[in-house]
Amino acid sequence: MTTLASNSPPSGPDTDPARAASAYALVCALQRHMVDAMQRVALAAGHPTALVASEWLRDGGRHGGGVRWGTGDTAVFNRASVNVSQVHYADEPDKPLASATALSTIIHPANPHAPSVHMHISWTQLRGRGGYWRIMADLNPAIAASVDASSFEECLSHAAPTQYAYAAEQGARYFWIPALERHRGVAHFYLEGYDSGDFTEDATMARELGHSTIDTYAALVSTALSEHPEPSARDYEQQLAYHTAYLFQVLTLDRGTTSGLLIHDQNDLGILGSLPSHIDAQLLASWAVRAQPPQDELVRSLVSATAGGERCLIDDATKRALATTVRQFYRAHPEALAMQAAGDIIPPTVANHR
């Protein structure tokens, strides 16, 4: 296995547009597979649900854009977002980035016993300097079931046997929440800046891991819906608390989310499609004292961007307010970026777009 040895982009052959096209075909196929799988889960549960497509454009389409399939507030899905994007700068040769192609998906089931999942697969093509993969998959239950974690870890290790041990260790570091002294989820896979030197081999691994993750996750959700058809009030309380922790991690620690918000403001709803439908804003506010300065200021500002209350709706207007809050905070406190989650490699994502 080969990863970047430092925080610098990898060296390699001149920019190859065929690789960006291949990566785009790969993530589009995985997007379709995830959408189909989730719709089959809902149909099997007796609640047919259609994920709906919405498009966003970068600079009016001049620099690409993407399509996000999503739904929420249904009998099966609290929130579901499956986004594919490709941003490119063919007309701006001074930018380090030639193109960035990504699938980012998050599913939050409505049933508290069905775990959430996050998966991200992206190819970054640098101008004249090769490229690298970012591959993530993590299982995030509100009510943990050890058998689910084992099944998910098994699917990851089977799809990427050479990379799994390192990726699991990196994921455990990345998804740790210091202020809450817990991980966001129970099983993690995270490769940053990955390039073995064989693009075809790496793409095959990414494809297999994506398919395995989707199929395993769909089976876990179907089982949970079958075995726990009538969650208790206490189950929903646990889910709300977990969803609050999920939002806390995404908006205070997740580098991918922060980078996306800092690069532009043209896809805030897509970038924050990872957020659940409701959180406990009072619980979130109580965690400000646990965060180190100046992140405590960010937490308080995030609370102010919501409507507050024990069951606070995270609707589109709130997402836009949260996105603005994050941008304003890091512009005022750029040093706080060093406090965000990281593995061995910190990618220069924002710098690549400038």
N, C-alpha and C positions, 0 to 999 in steps of 0.2 A: 504494500500500500504506500502511496505517495501523497503527501499533502504539502501545502506551502510551508517552507521552512521558516518564514518570517511573515511580517505583516505586509510585505511588498507583493504586488501581483507577480504571477509566475512568468518566466520568460518562455518564448516559444515561437512558432512560425508566424508569418504575417497573418493578419486578419483573414479568416476564411468564412465568407458569407454562407457557404454550404453548411457549416456547423451550426450557425444560428438558425438556419432553416430546418435542420434536422432536430435541433432542440425544441423548436416551436411545434413541429409535428408531434414530438414525443409528449410535450405537456398538454397539447390539445387532446390527444388520444386519452391521456390519463384523466383529464377533465371530464370527457364524455363518459369514461368508465365510472368515475365517482358519481356523477349525476344520475346515471342509469342505476347504479347500485343503490343509491339512497331512495330513488323512486320505487325500486322493487321492494325495499324494506318497508316503506310506507304502505305499499299495496298489499303486501303479505300481512301487515298488521291490521288490515281492514280500513285504512284511511288513505286512499289514493291522494298523492300530493305531487304537484308539478313544480319543479324548480324553474324559476323564470329568469330569462337572460336580460341583462342590462349592459350597455356599452359605455365606455369612457374613452376619451381621446386626449392624448398628450399634445398640447399646443395645437388644438384643432385637427389633430391627425397627422400633422407634419412630422412629428417624432414618435408616431405609433399610438399605442393605446391598448385596450383589452376588453374582454367580455367576462362578466361575472354572472354566474348562475346562483340564484339564492331563493330562500324562503324563510319564513319564521312565524311564530305564534300559531302553529298548527298542532294537531293532536300528536304528531310524531316529532316535530322539530321546534325547539325553542328558537334556534337560529341555524341556518345553513348557508355557507358561502363558499363557492368554488370559482376562483378567479384565475384567469390566464391573461398575461400581459406580455407585450414585447415593445420595448422602448429602444429607439435607434437614433443615431446622430450622423447620418450619411452626409448631411449638409453642414456639419460643424466639425471639420477635421482637427481642430485644436483640442477637442475633448478627448480624454484618455479612453472613454468608453465608446466602442463601436455599437454594441447592442447588449441589452439585458432581457433575457427570456425567462419567464417564471410562471409556475403554478403555485398558488397559495390557497389552501383549503382548510376550513374549520367547520366542524359539525358539532352543535350543542343539541342533543336530543331533549325533548320535553320531559321524558321520564327520568327521574333522578337516578335510577339504577342503571341506565344506559350511559356509558362513558362518552365524553367528548373526545374528539380527535383533531390533531393539527398535522398537516403535512405540507412541506414546501420543497419544491425541486426547481432549481434555476441554473441557467448557464449564462455566465458573464463573459462576453467576448470583448477583449481589449484591443485597441487599435495597434496593430503591429506587434503585439506581445502575447499572443495566444489567448487562453481563457481558463476558466475554472468553474467547478460546480459547487453549489450549496445545496445540501440534501438534509432534510429534517423530517422526522416522524415521531410523534409522541402521543401517548394515551393519557387522558386527563379525566379521571372519574370523580364525580362528586361523592359517591359512596363506593369505596374501593372494594374490588373483588380480586383476590389473589389469582384465581384461575384466569381472569381477563389479562392481567399483567403478564402471566406466564405465556399465554397464547400469543400476545402481541410481541413479546421478546423473541419467541420462537420464530415467528414469521419474519422478523427483521434479521435475525441471525442466519436464517435459511436463505434469504434473498441476497444478503451481503456478508457471506461468511468471513471473508478476509478483512473487511472493514469494521465488522460489528463491535468488537471489543473496544477499539479506540473510539468509535462513534458513540457507544453507550456511555463511556466515561466522560466524553466531551458534553454529551447531553445532560448528564447528571450535574455537571458544573454550570452549564448554561441556564438550566431551568431551576436552579436553587434560588429561593427568595430569602435573603439574609434577614430582613426585617421580621418575617413571619417564621423563620427557622423551619422551613419546609420546602419541598419541591412542588412545582406546579402540577406535576403528574406522577405516574408510577412507572413508566417505561419511556426511554428517550433514545433517539438516534440523531446525531448531529455531526455532519461533516462540513467544514468550512474551507473554502479555497482548495477544493479537492481536484487534483489532476494527476492521474497515474502516468500520463504520457501517451495513453492510448484512448483517444476520444471515443471510438466505437465501443470499446470494452466498458468504459465508464458510463456511457449512455445506456448500455445494456443493463448494467447494474442498477442505474437509476430507474429504468423502466420496470425491472423485476421487483425492486423494492416498492415502487408505487403500486403496482398491481397487487402484490402480496398484502400491503398495508390496507388497501381498499377492501379486498375480499375478506380479510380477517376481521376488519372493523365491522363490516356489514353483518357478518355472522354473530359478532359479539352483541351488537345492538338488537338483532332479531331475537337472540336468546333472552336478553334482558327484558324485552317487551313481553315475551311469552311467559317468563317466570315471575314477573312483577307487574301484573296488569293494573293493580290498584295501589299506587304508592300512598304512603301515609302523609299526614301533615308534617310530621317530623322529617320525613324524607325530603319534602320540598324545602323545609327550613335549611337542611344540610346543603341542598343544591344551591340555594340563594347565597349562603355563606361562601360556598366554593366559587360560584360565579363572581362574587366580589373579589376573592383572591385572584381569580383569573384576570380580571380587569386590572387589578393592582399590578400584577406581574407584567402584563402587556404594555401598560402605559408608563411604568416607571423603570423597567429593566430591559425590555425587548429591543435589541438594536435594529432588527429588521423593520419593525413598526416605526421606530423613531426616525430611521434613515429615510423611509418612504415619505413620512410627513415633512421632513426637512428639505427634501429634494424639490417637492412641488406640492401644490394644494389642489390638484385637478382630479384626485381620486380618493379623497378623504373617506368616503363611504365604503369604497372597496377595501382600503387599507384597514379600516376599523370594522370590517365585516367579521372580524374575529371575536368581537365582543358579544356576550350573551344579552338576552333581552332585558333582564332586570338585575339590579344589584341592591345591596343594603348600603345606602349612602352613609348611614350613621356608623355602620361597622367600618366602612372605608375611612371615615373621618377619624375614628379611634386609632387607626394605624399610623397616623401622621407622627405621633410621638415616638414610634418605633423606627422611623426612617432617619437616616443620617442627614444632617444639613448638607446641601440645600434641598435634598430630595423631600424633606418634610414640607417645604414650601410648595413643591409640585403636588404632593398629595392633597394639601388643603385647597390648592387651586383647582384640582380635578373635581373635588367635592363641590366647589362653588359653581362649576360648569354644569352640574346636574341639577335636577329639581329637588334633590334631597329626599329624605324619608327612608323608612325601613324597606320599602319595595319601590325602588326608583326605576322608571322606564328609561332604557337606553334607546331612544328613537333616533331618526336621522338628524334632527335638529341638535340633539345632545351630542351625537357623534361629531358633528361639525364643530360644536363648542369645545369638545375635548381635544380635537385635532388642533384647533387654534391655541388652546391652553398649552399643549405640549410644545408647539413651535415657539411660542412666546417665552416659555421657560428656558429652553435650551439656547435661544438667542441671547437671553439675559445671563445665563449660566452655562456657557460652553464647557467649562471645566467639569460639569456634572456628567458629561458623556462618559467620562472615565469610570463612573460608578455603575454603568450598565453591565448587563450580563456579557460574559465572554468566555470562550474556550481558549485554545492555544493561539488562535489566529483572529485578529480583528480586521475585517475587510475594510478597505477605504471606499465604502459604497458612496457616500456623499461626494467625496473628492472626485470619484470617477465621472460624475455628472457635471463637473464644473470645468 
